[in-house]
Amino acid sequence: MRHIVPPFCERCSQPFDGAITQAFTCPNCADRDVHFECAVAAFRSHGVVRDFIHDFKYNGQRHLLRPLADWLAHTLDDPRISSRPFDAFVPVPLHHIRFREREFNQAAELATLVSQRCGVPVLHALKRTRHTSTQTKLDRAERMENLRGAFLVRHIAGVKERHLVLVDDVFTTGSTVEECSRVLMRAGAASVRVITVARG
C-alpha cells in the first residue's frame, strides 16, 4: 500500500515526484475555481487499496467496509483536517437508480463508521438529482460537464454556516467532490474539506 507523502498538492493531494520542499498548488487546482479547501486521502489508488475498494463496491464483499473505514479514519489526523473542528460528515450521494443496483452507498457507509469513532454526526445534506453516465473513461473537463447540476442541497438550513467534511471512497479528478462542494458553498456552508480512502 502506498501512502501519500510529500511532495503533494496542498489542495488536492496529487502526489508528485521530485525534490519539491515547499507547499505548492498543482496546475489543475491553480487553473480553476475550487470550492473545497483541501482533499485528503489515506493512500494512492494502487494494489490492495484499489482492489479492496473495487471488491467492496462491485463484488459484494461488504466485510471490507471495516478496513476501508480504518484507512479513511487516518485522514482525520492530517493537519489540514485536524487543525480546526468541523460540524458534520457529508457523504457523496448516489442516484436512486445506482443505489438500487448496488443496494448501498459506499460513501455513506464509510462516513457512518468514521462518525461512530469520532463522535461527529453524519449529515445527509446532498441529493443526486440526475443519473449520470459512468465517469471512468471521461477526462476532467468531460467529468465536470457530466456532473454539472447533478446534485442539490436537501436542507439549506442544515448546512448554512457549518464546517463540513465531504466523504467519498476515491478522489480521481476531483470532479464529483468539486461539484458537491460547489453546491454546498452556494447554500451557505462555511467551509468544505474532503476525505477519501484513495487518491487516483
C-alpha positions as CSV (number, residue, x, y, z in Angstrom):
1,M,0.0,0.0,0.0
2,R,1.3,3.4,-1.0
3,H,0.8,6.3,1.5
4,I,0.6,9.8,0.0
5,V,3.8,11.5,1.2
6,P,5.3,14.9,0.3
7,P,5.6,16.4,-2.2
8,F,1.9,16.7,-3.0
9,C,-0.5,19.4,-3.9
10,E,-1.8,21.1,-0.7
11,R,-5.3,21.4,-2.2
12,C,-6.0,18.0,-3.8
13,S,-3.1,15.8,-2.5
14,Q,-2.0,15.0,-6.0
15,P,1.4,13.3,-5.4
16,F,4.5,14.5,-7.4
17,D,7.9,13.0,-7.8
18,G,10.9,15.3,-7.4
19,A,12.7,17.4,-4.9
20,I,9.9,19.9,-4.1
21,T,10.5,21.1,-0.5
22,Q,7.8,23.7,0.0
23,A,4.0,23.7,-0.1
24,F,2.5,24.2,-3.5
25,T,-0.7,24.0,-5.5
26,C,-0.8,21.8,-8.6
27,P,-1.8,23.3,-12.1
28,N,-5.2,21.5,-12.0
29,C,-6.2,23.4,-8.8
30,A,-4.5,26.6,-9.8
31,D,-6.3,26.8,-13.1
32,R,-9.8,26.6,-11.8
33,D,-12.1,27.7,-9.1
34,V,-12.0,25.0,-6.4
35,H,-14.7,25.1,-3.8
36,F,-13.2,22.7,-1.3
37,E,-10.3,23.8,1.0
38,C,-8.4,20.5,0.7
39,A,-8.8,16.9,-0.2
40,V,-7.0,14.4,2.0
41,A,-6.6,10.7,1.0
42,A,-5.1,7.9,3.0
43,F,-3.4,6.1,0.2
44,R,-2.8,6.1,-3.5
45,S,-5.3,4.1,-5.5
46,H,-3.0,1.1,-6.3
47,G,-2.8,-2.6,-5.5
48,V,-4.6,-3.8,-2.4
49,V,-6.3,-0.4,-1.8
50,R,-7.7,-0.3,-5.3
51,D,-8.7,-4.0,-5.2
52,F,-10.5,-3.6,-1.8
53,I,-12.5,-0.6,-3.0
54,H,-13.5,-2.4,-6.2
55,D,-14.5,-5.6,-4.4
56,F,-16.4,-3.7,-1.8
57,K,-18.4,-1.7,-4.3
58,Y,-18.9,-4.1,-7.1
59,N,-18.3,-7.7,-5.9
60,G,-20.5,-7.7,-2.8
61,Q,-17.6,-8.1,-0.3
62,R,-19.2,-6.0,2.4
63,H,-16.8,-7.2,5.0
64,L,-14.2,-4.9,3.5
65,L,-16.1,-1.9,4.9
66,R,-14.3,-2.0,8.2
67,P,-10.7,-2.0,6.9
68,L,-11.6,0.7,4.4
69,A,-13.1,2.8,7.2
70,D,-10.0,2.2,9.3
71,W,-7.9,3.6,6.5
72,L,-10.3,6.6,6.0
73,A,-10.1,7.4,9.7
74,H,-6.4,8.1,9.3
75,T,-7.1,11.1,7.2
76,L,-8.6,12.9,10.3
77,D,-5.0,13.1,11.7
78,D,-3.8,15.1,8.7
79,P,-3.2,18.7,9.9
80,R,-5.4,20.0,7.1
81,I,-8.3,18.3,8.8
82,S,-7.3,18.2,12.4
83,S,-6.2,21.8,12.7
84,R,-9.7,23.0,13.3
85,P,-13.0,21.4,14.2
86,F,-15.9,20.6,11.8
87,D,-19.6,20.1,12.3
88,A,-20.6,17.1,10.2
89,F,-19.5,14.5,7.7
90,V,-21.4,14.7,4.4
91,P,-21.3,11.6,2.2
92,V,-21.4,11.9,-1.5
93,P,-24.8,10.6,-2.6
94,L,-25.8,8.0,-5.2
95,H,-28.6,8.5,-7.6
96,H,-31.5,6.2,-6.7
97,I,-31.0,4.1,-9.8
98,R,-27.4,3.4,-8.9
99,F,-28.5,2.8,-5.3
100,R,-31.0,0.1,-6.4
101,E,-28.3,-1.6,-8.4
102,R,-25.7,-1.6,-5.6
103,E,-28.1,-1.7,-2.6
104,F,-25.8,0.6,-0.6
105,N,-24.0,3.9,-0.8
106,Q,-20.3,3.3,-0.1
107,A,-19.6,6.9,1.0
108,A,-22.5,6.8,3.5
109,E,-21.3,3.6,5.0
110,L,-17.8,4.8,5.3
111,A,-19.0,8.1,6.8
112,T,-21.2,6.3,9.4
113,L,-18.3,4.1,10.7
114,V,-15.9,7.1,11.0
115,S,-18.6,9.1,12.6
116,Q,-19.1,6.5,15.3
117,R,-15.4,6.6,16.1
118,C,-15.0,10.4,16.5
119,G,-18.5,11.5,17.5
120,V,-19.1,13.9,14.7
121,P,-22.5,13.4,13.1
122,V,-23.3,12.4,9.5
123,L,-25.4,14.9,7.7
124,H,-27.1,13.6,4.5
125,A,-27.2,17.1,3.1
126,L,-26.9,16.2,-0.6
127,K,-29.2,14.6,-3.1
128,R,-28.2,13.3,-6.6
129,T,-30.9,14.6,-8.9
130,R,-29.6,13.3,-12.2
131,H,-28.3,9.8,-13.2
132,T,-25.1,10.5,-15.0
133,S,-23.2,8.2,-17.3
134,T,-20.2,6.4,-16.0
135,Q,-17.1,8.6,-15.5
136,T,-14.4,6.0,-15.8
137,K,-13.4,6.9,-19.4
138,L,-14.0,10.6,-19.2
139,D,-11.3,13.3,-18.8
140,R,-11.5,16.0,-16.2
141,A,-13.4,18.5,-18.4
142,E,-15.9,15.9,-19.5
143,R,-16.4,14.7,-16.0
144,M,-17.2,18.3,-14.8
145,E,-19.7,18.8,-17.6
146,N,-21.2,15.4,-16.9
147,L,-21.8,16.3,-13.3
148,R,-22.9,19.9,-13.6
149,G,-26.3,20.3,-11.9
150,A,-26.3,16.6,-10.7
151,F,-26.5,17.5,-7.0
152,L,-28.6,19.7,-4.8
153,V,-28.7,20.5,-1.1
154,R,-31.7,18.9,0.7
155,H,-32.0,21.3,3.6
156,I,-30.1,24.6,3.2
157,A,-30.7,25.5,6.9
158,G,-28.7,22.3,7.8
159,V,-25.5,23.4,6.0
160,K,-25.6,27.2,6.5
161,E,-22.5,28.5,8.3
162,R,-21.4,24.9,9.1
163,H,-17.9,23.5,8.5
164,L,-18.3,20.2,6.6
165,V,-16.2,17.3,5.7
166,L,-17.3,15.6,2.4
167,V,-16.7,11.8,2.3
168,D,-16.1,9.6,-0.7
169,D,-14.2,6.4,-1.5
170,V,-11.9,7.7,-4.2
171,F,-10.7,11.0,-5.5
172,T,-9.7,10.7,-9.2
173,T,-10.0,14.0,-11.0
174,G,-12.0,15.7,-8.2
175,S,-15.0,16.4,-10.4
176,T,-17.5,14.8,-8.1
177,V,-16.3,16.3,-4.9
178,E,-15.9,19.7,-6.6
179,E,-19.5,19.8,-7.8
180,C,-20.7,18.7,-4.3
181,S,-18.6,21.3,-2.7
182,R,-19.8,24.0,-5.1
183,V,-23.5,23.4,-4.2
184,L,-22.7,23.2,-0.5
185,M,-20.8,26.5,-0.6
186,R,-23.6,28.2,-2.6
187,A,-26.1,27.0,0.0
188,G,-24.1,28.9,2.7
189,A,-21.7,26.3,4.1
190,A,-18.8,28.0,6.0
191,S,-16.2,25.5,4.5
192,V,-15.9,22.2,2.8
193,R,-13.0,19.8,3.2
194,V,-12.8,16.3,1.6
195,I,-11.6,12.9,2.8
196,T,-11.3,9.8,0.8
197,V,-9.7,6.4,1.2
198,A,-7.7,6.7,-2.0
199,R,-6.3,9.2,-4.4
200,G,-6.3,8.1,-8.1
